[in-house]
């Protein structure tokens, strides 16, 4: 018995490979004063992980070479010297890609597995759900009757954004890759329309799906999709920028965006968002998302992959090839 861990061995160039990591066993850590140990069961795979591996200025320091790869994970407390966390408690936090983690409780959330299964607490009820909640409501500020468009609409964040838009009385339009994902977004999640960007002629499809123009565009992708959407934004539209996944594995800077003139002519507001900006309000997001989920207003789907810690490098790349369907989670 040991603690299997994924450590960053080198800074990747382009898509990650197994050679960018070392997968090794260490001793199971013992909690010190005020600490508790978590036996991790599910690891969240998020697009941001690719950025965390790069050197350079960002919203968090890069993962250091030789350090355990950063990740949100969920598991069960199995040993504790902290009275606030007892053995048997289900928890979620930044525990890393490993089988066991120690914590003093900072940014750790206790979760209710009677309300939703553990893997959902690193998905729609976890960090991606909180990102959708604050990103749309605080940055996007949708008003009833407006049109909200979201890219990567079948993904962990996008799927929640569109459903919250519907709850708030908006027209929700998704952009997703392939007929199956579009069908899911429209028929299962209840969006008003979904545009398949792989089908060609995105601009015409988008015009048909959002005939009154776009008031809020929740950005997860960047690249050509952003350029297309910019030309269909309404006056004083808002663009919360959550991610730019189309460029995360690029080896040279993309040419663009080309249509930034629309920011001027349409008086648009484009603002980046990181969920940590609302760290002190996370309980609010958990309570509201949980209530909507319980009422059946919020449907959540996980794509849980087997293979344990060793499968991490291969499963991670599914995010950047569109190979996942729903929130991508690795079962430990």
Rosetta blueprint (number, residue, H / E / L):
1 X L
2 X L
3 X E
4 X E
5 X E
6 X E
7 X E
8 X E
9 X L
10 X L
11 X L
12 X L
13 X L
14 X L
15 X L
16 X L
17 X L
18 X H
19 X H
20 X H
21 X E
22 X E
23 X E
24 X E
25 X E
26 X E
27 X L
28 X L
29 X L
30 X L
31 X L
32 X L
33 X L
34 X L
35 X L
36 X E
37 X E
38 X E
39 X E
40 X E
41 X E
42 X E
43 X E
44 X E
45 X L
46 X L
47 X L
48 X H
49 X H
50 X H
51 X H
52 X H
53 X L
54 X L
55 X L
56 X L
57 X L
58 X L
59 X L
60 X L
61 X L
62 X L
63 X L
64 X L
65 X L
66 X L
67 X L
68 X E
69 X L
70 X L
71 X L
72 X L
73 X E
74 X E
75 X E
76 X E
77 X E
78 X E
79 X E
80 X E
81 X L
82 X L
83 X L
84 X L
85 X L
86 X L
87 X L
88 X L
89 X L
90 X E
91 X E
92 X E
93 X E
94 X L
95 X L
96 X L
97 X L
98 X E
99 X L
100 X E
101 X E
102 X E
103 X E
104 X L
105 X L
106 X L
107 X L
108 X L
109 X E
110 X E
111 X L
112 X L
113 X L
114 X L
115 X L
116 X L
117 X L
118 X H
119 X H
120 X H
121 X H
122 X H
123 X L
124 X L
125 X L
126 X L
127 X H
128 X H
129 X H
130 X H
131 X H
132 X H
133 X H
134 X H
135 X H
136 X H
137 X H
138 X H
139 X H
140 X H
141 X L
142 X L
143 X L
144 X L
145 X L
146 X L
147 X E
148 X E
149 X E
150 X E
151 X E
152 X L
153 X L
154 X L
155 X L
156 X L
157 X L
158 X H
159 X H
160 X H
161 X H
162 X H
163 X H
164 X H
165 X H
166 X H
167 X H
168 X L
169 X L
170 X L
171 X E
172 X E
173 X E
174 X E
175 X E
176 X E
177 X L
178 X L
179 X H
180 X H
181 X H
182 X H
183 X H
184 X H
185 X H
186 X H
187 X H
188 X H
189 X L
190 X L
191 X L
192 X L
193 X E
194 X E
195 X E
196 X E
197 X H
198 X H
199 X H
200 X L
201 X L
202 X H
203 X H
204 X H
205 X H
206 X H
207 X H
208 X H
209 X H
210 X L
211 X L
212 X L
213 X L
214 X E
215 X E
216 X E
217 X E
218 X E
219 X E
220 X L
221 X L
222 X L
223 X H
224 X H
225 X H
226 X H
227 X H
228 X H
229 X H
230 X H
231 X L
232 X L
233 X E
234 X E
235 X E
236 X E
237 X E
238 X E
239 X E
240 X E
241 X E
242 X L
243 X L
244 X L
245 X H
246 X H
247 X H
248 X L
249 X L
250 X L
251 X L
252 X L
253 X L
254 X L
255 X L
256 X L
257 X L
258 X L
259 X L
260 X L
261 X H
262 X H
263 X H
264 X H
265 X H
266 X L
267 X L
268 X L
269 X E
270 X E
271 X E
272 X E
273 X L
274 X L
275 X H
276 X H
277 X H
278 X H
279 X H
280 X H
281 X H
282 X H
283 X H
284 X H
285 X H
286 X H
287 X H
288 X H
289 X H
290 X H
291 X H
292 X H
293 X H
294 X H
295 X L
296 X L
297 X L
298 X L
299 X L
300 X L
301 X L
302 X E
303 X E
304 X E
305 X E
306 X L
307 X L
308 X L
309 X H
310 X H
311 X H
312 X H
313 X H
314 X H
315 X H
316 X H
317 X L
318 X H
319 X H
320 X H
321 X H
322 X L
323 X L
324 X L
325 X L
326 X L
327 X E
328 X E
329 X E
330 X E
331 X E
332 X L
